[in-house]
Amino acid sequence: MRTLPPSARIHVGIVVGGSVPALILLPWSGVDIDRLGALAVLFIAFGAVARARLTGLSGAPDGALFPLVCAAVPLLPGGAAAAIVVPGVLIARARAADPVTPVVNAAHLVLSVAVASRVYELLDGSRYPTASELPAKLVPTAVAGVALYVVSGLLDAGLCTATQGAARLPVLREVFVRSTGWRLGSVPIALMMAVLWQQRLGVFAAVLVLLPLYVAFWAYAQQARERAAHEATVRTLVRAVEIKDGYTRGHSERVARASVLIARRLGMREDRVVRLRYAGILHDVGKLSVPTRVLTKPGRLDADELREMQRHPVSGAEMVADLTFLGEAHGGILHHHERMDGRGYPAGLVGAEIPEFARVIAVADAFDSMTSTRSYRPARGADAAMAELRRCSGSQFDPRMVEALAQALDRHGWPEGEPAEGGEPARTPKPTGGLRDRVPGPRGESPADTHSVARGRVGGDS
């Protein structure tokens, strides 16, 4: 508690202090002891399941309890409904590093249930809903569910803002967008459970309704863990490249970001966007096979060094060949230095022969290279970089990808300049040679073209 900022302490004091009188003052009359005990057991059981298997669902382990929380509102008086959520939340959050977190989250739900129960009562919601009352009694449950969702979301966002000092609007957007589907979807599930409970099913209604739901989300959690393992694998490879070549630190992430911007403008399916992002992050993984002296050389690359550098796409594709989750990202990694006119490498592909992912990454790679400071030249501005991309459009870059990036930048912008390590703005070193001094252009290209973005180190300075 002492480590929390003053604003967070105030928030904790208010919500915890307010939840205690809420538990006392809310109505308890008419509570069914058997129902209370059965729901208490369910909250404890599902809290343990959420802690062990469903961490991350709706942003937190206790988010998995939301259908039960919604069901408690029509099944119990306000005081009992608010009290019954506490053990489940404390168990679900038992692994929290800060012992205050479970208590605060329990207090959030107590206050949220208190508001929702009051709304339910004001709308004449039935304490024992039956199938014969539907659909007339849908309104009280739906409005109470929305109240529960809104109040709990506002309290969670308030804690996040107070703890992290983040801006309120982005935090609110993140909290509500992340949980909308699951939490609002819990309302009809809770109503179904409450109605079935009255049909002589009792506690078995919860098992009948919630067990398939939690099995489905267990599978979802497994997929989330698999995606996390994929991310860890990708980031480990990228970190190895960045350790070897310090000047590319952050480059892979920025290329991936620009690639995603292009993909969104092109209307790519979401599954392809994910794989394209992986391709952008891993496009330079083959640099692990390039000698460090070549990667970090400040002057012009000689013919042998140029050949060493030009092998990195092939080496990269070989390194990730067994990562089957990458799919068509393999083609993006292998061919991101091809040119539309066929004078790229490693295969000399022309136009549409070049995989779409590779054409996207080529533009994103060149753009970030130009807008980043390197040991041999300063960074350009985004407008100058786009002008150069357009100049090389058609010969080196796919015009469709160039225009997609331009439209995305007009809408979303791009951060100017790179932060150096430690968060300070990057200083621009004195150039040791222009782009045309480092790598000669292809045969037949005029001297004026050899400074192209493109060429930097080798086809994109990456």
N, C-alpha and C positions, 0 to 999 in steps of 0.2 A: 504493500500500500504506500509505503514511503517513497518508492521509486516512481509513482505516478505523478504526472504534472498536476498543478493545482486545479485546473479545469476538470480533469478526470476524477479527482477526489471529490469535487463538488457533485459531479454526475453520480458517482457511486453512492455518496451520502444520501442524495435525494431519492434514488430509485430503491435502495435497500431500506432506507427509512420509511418510504412511502408504502412499500410492499407489506410491512408488518401490520400496520393498522388496517390495510386493505383486507388481509386475511381474517382479522378480528371482526371488522364491521360488515363485511359482506354476509349475505344471508346463508345460514346453515340449516334452517328448518326444513323438515321433510326429506332429509338426506336418507337414502337407502343404504344401510351399512354394508349389505352384501355387495351392492354395486360399487360402493366406495372401495371396499377391499379388493374386489376383482380388478378395478381400474388401477389401483395402487400397484398390484402385482404386475399388470401389463406395463405400466410405466417403468417399473424397475427392470423387467425383463427386456423390453425394447431399448431402454437406455443402455443396458449392458451390450446388446447387439450393436447398437449404433456406435458405441465407443470402440468395439472390437473390429467391426467390419464395414461400417458405413461412414467413416470419418471423411469429411469433405462434402457430404451431401447437403445441398442448399447452403454451402458456406461453412457449416459447423456440424459436429456430431449430433447436437441436440436438434438440428433442423430436421432430422429424420423422425422426430417425435411429433411433428406438427399435425399429422392426421389424428393422433390420439388427443392432442391438445384441443383440436376443433371438436372432437366427439364429446369431450368432457363438458363443453358448454351446454348442449341440450340434455345431457344425461344427469347432471348434478346441479345443485344450487350453487350460486356464485362463489361462496366461501370455500366449499368443498372442491369445486372445479379449479379454483386458483391454487389451493393447497396441494392438490394431487399431482401437479406438474413438477413440484420441487424435487422429489427423490429421483425422478427420471433424468432431469437436467443435471443434477449434481453427479450422477453416475456417468452419464454420457460425456461430461466435461472433466471427469476425474483425472485425465492425463494432462490437463492444462498446466503449463509451466508456472503460471501465476495462480496461487490459490484463490485470489479474489475473483478471477474470471468465472468459475462455475457459479459463485454466489450472485454475481451481478447478472449473469444470464438467467438464472432462476428468478431473480427479482424482476427482470424485464418481462418474462412470461407471466408472472403473477399479476403484474399491472395490466398486461395486455388481456389476459383472461378476465380480469375484473371488469375492464371496459366492455369486452365482448359479451360477457354475461349480462351486464346492465342493459346493453343494447337489445339483447335477445328478450329480456323481460319486458322492456318498454314496447316491443313489437308483438307482445303476447305470444311468444314462442312457447310451444308445449314442452313440458318437462318429460313427457313420455310420448314422443312422436311415434305414430303408427302409419302404416301404408295407406290407410283410408284418408288420412289428412293431407296426402300429397295430391296435386302439387300446391295446394293452398298454403301450406306451411313452409314452402321453399324460401319465401322472402325473409322471414326472421333469421333462418340459418345462414342464408347467403350474406345478408347485411352484417350479421355478427361475425362471420368469417372474414369479410373484408375489413371490419374494424380491428379484428385480431391481427390481420396481416399488416395493416397500416401502422398501428400503434407499436407492434413489435419491431417493424422495420425502422420507424423513427427513433426508437430507443437504441437499437443496435447502431444506427448511423450516428446518433449523438455520442455514444461511447467511443466509436471509431474516431470521430472528429476530435473529441476531447483528448483522447490518448495519443493520436498521431499528429495532431495539429493540421490535419488535411482540410482542404476547402469543403464546405458543406455540400454544395451542389454535386460535385463529382462523387462524393461518398454516398449521397442519397441515390444517385443514379446507379452506382455499382451495387449497393445493397438491394434495391428493389428489382433491378433487371435480373440479377443473379438468382433471386428466389421467387419471382412472380409465378412461374409455371407450377412449381412444386407446391407452394403455399396456398395459392388460390385453388389449385387442383385438389387440395386436401379437403376442401369444404364439402363437395358432393360425396367424397369417400366417407367423411365423418358422418354425414346425414344417413348414408346407406347403413353404416355400422349401427347408428342409434336406432334406426327403424328395425333392423334385423334383431337387435338386442331385445326389442319388445315382442318379437314373434317367438317367444319362448326359447330363444337360442342363448340368451344371456352372454356370458363371456366368450362363448364359442363364436359369436358374431364377429368379434375382433379378430379371432384366428382366421375365420373364413374370409374376411375382407382384407386384412392386413398382411397375412402370411404370403400370398402370391405377390403382393406389392413389394414386400421387403426382399423376396427372392429375386424379383426383377431388378431392384436397386442394388442387391448384392452383385448381380452380374454387371450392372453399370459401374459399381465401384471397382470391380476387377478390371474392366476396360480402362477406367481412369488410371489405375496403377500401371497397366501396360503402357498407356500413353506417357505416363511419368517416366517409366523405364526408357522409352524411346527418346524422350527429351534429355534424360541424363546421358545416354549414349552419345547423342549428337553433341551435347555441350562439352563432354569430355574430349571428343575429337577436336572441336573448335578451340578449346583451351590449349591443347597441345600445339596447335598451329600458332596461336597468339603468343605463347611463351617463346616459340622459336623465332618469330618475326614480330617484334614489338610494335612496328609501325602499322601493322594491320589490326591492332587491338580494337575491337568494336566494329571492324569493317564487315565481318560476316553477318552480324546482327542487323546492320544498316542495309546491307544488300537484301537480306531477307525481308526487311520492312518495306523497302522500295518495291521489291518483287510482289509482295502482297498488295500494295497499292495498285500496281499495274493489273494484277489478276482481278481485283474487285472491279476496276473499270471495264475489263474485258468480259465480266459476268461469268467467270469460272465457277464451277460447282465447288462447294465448300470442301469436299474431300480432296479435290485437286489443289485447292489453295493451301491446305495443310501440307501436302507433299511438296508443293512448290516452295513453301517456306523452308522446309528441310533442305531442299536443293540449294536455296540461297545461303543458308547457314553453312552448308558443307561444300560449297563450290570450290573452295581453295584448300580442302583437306589434303590434296596431293602435294602441297608445299612441304609436307613432312618429309618427302623424299628428295627435296631440293637442298643442296648444300647451303648452310647458313651464310657462308661468304658471298653466295650469289644473291640470296634474298636481301641482304643488308648492304650490298655494295652501293656506294653513293654515286658512282660514275657510270659511264656507258658499259653495257654488257657486250662482251666479245662474242664471237660466233659459238664457241663451245658453251659459254654460260647461257647464251640464248637457247641453245638446244636443251640444256638442263632445265631451264625454266619452262620451256614449251612441253616438257613431258608431264607437268603436274596435273593436267586434266585426266590423262590416262591413268596415272598413278592413283589419283583420287578415286576414280571409278573402280579401280581394282580393290582399293582399301575398303570400300563400302559395298562391294558386290554381294556379300552375304547378308546384308541388312535388308531383308525382303520387304519390310514395312515402307521402304522408301519408294517402291513402285517406279513410276516414270521419272522420279527425281534422278535416277541413275543417268538418264539421257541428258538432263540439264547439267549435271556435274561434268560429264564427259565432253560435251560439245559447247560449253559456254564461251569458248574463244573462237568459234566459227564466225565467218562473215557472210553477209547476204550475197556478196559477189564471188564467193568461193575461195577467197584468198586467206581464209582463217586456218585454224588447226584444231584438232589433230587429223581430221579426215577430209578437209577441204570441201565440206558440204555447201550446197548453193540454195538460197531462198528457202522454200517450204520443205526442203530436205532436212533442214535443221530442226530438231525437236522444238516444240513451242516453249517448253520450259527453258531451254537454252537461249532462245531469242529474248525471253523476258529477262533472264539473269544477265545477259550481255549488256542490256541497257541499264539495269539497276547497278551492276558492277561498275560500269564506266561512269555513271553519274556520281556514285559515292566516291570513286577514285578522284574525280575532278574536284569535288567539294570537300576533300580531306587534305590536310597538310601531310606532305611526305618529306623525306630527308633531302630530296633533290629538287623540290619546287613547292611554292605555297599553294594554299587552297584557292579555288575559284568560288565565286558566288553561284547560287542555284540558277540564276538567270543566264549567266555566262555558260554554265555547264549545259543547260538546255539548248542554248544556241549552238553549241558545238555538237551536241547529239543530233540536232536537226540538220546540221551541215553534213554529217556523216550518214544521215538517214538514207536508206536505199542501197548504198554501197556497203556499209558495214553493219548497220542496225536495221531491224525491221521497223518501217515507218509506223506501223500500227502500234507497236510497243512504245515507241518514242512519244507518240501523241497521247497514248493512255497515261503515261507517266506525267506528261505536261498537264493533262486535265486533272489528274489526282493531286498534283502539287498546287494547282490553282485553288482546289477545294480545301486541301488539308495542310498545305505549307510543308516546309522542311526546315529543321533547326539549322541555322547558319553557324558554321564553325564547329569544331570538336573540342570537348573538354579534355584537358590533359589529365594524367593521373593525379589524384588528390582533389579533382573538381575544379582546378584553375583553368582559365581559358588557355587553349593551346597557343603557344608562341610560334610564329612562322619563322623557320630557319632560313638562312640565306641560301638560295638555290645554288646547287653545285653544277647545274647543267640543265638546259631546257629539255623538254620531252624529245625534241628532234635529235638531241645529243646522246640519248640513251639507246634507243633502238631504231635501226634504219627501217624505212618504210618498205613495203613490198615492191617487187620489181615493176617498173612501169609507172609508179606513182610519182607525181610531181613533188619537189621538195616542199612546197607549201602544205602538202597533205601529211607530211611526216610528223607534224606536231599534234595530229588528231588525238583526241581523248583516248582514243583507242589504243594508242600505241604505248603510252606511258612507259611501263616496264615491258610488258608483252600483252598486247590486246586488252588493255583495260587497267594496267598498273596495279593489278591485284595479285 
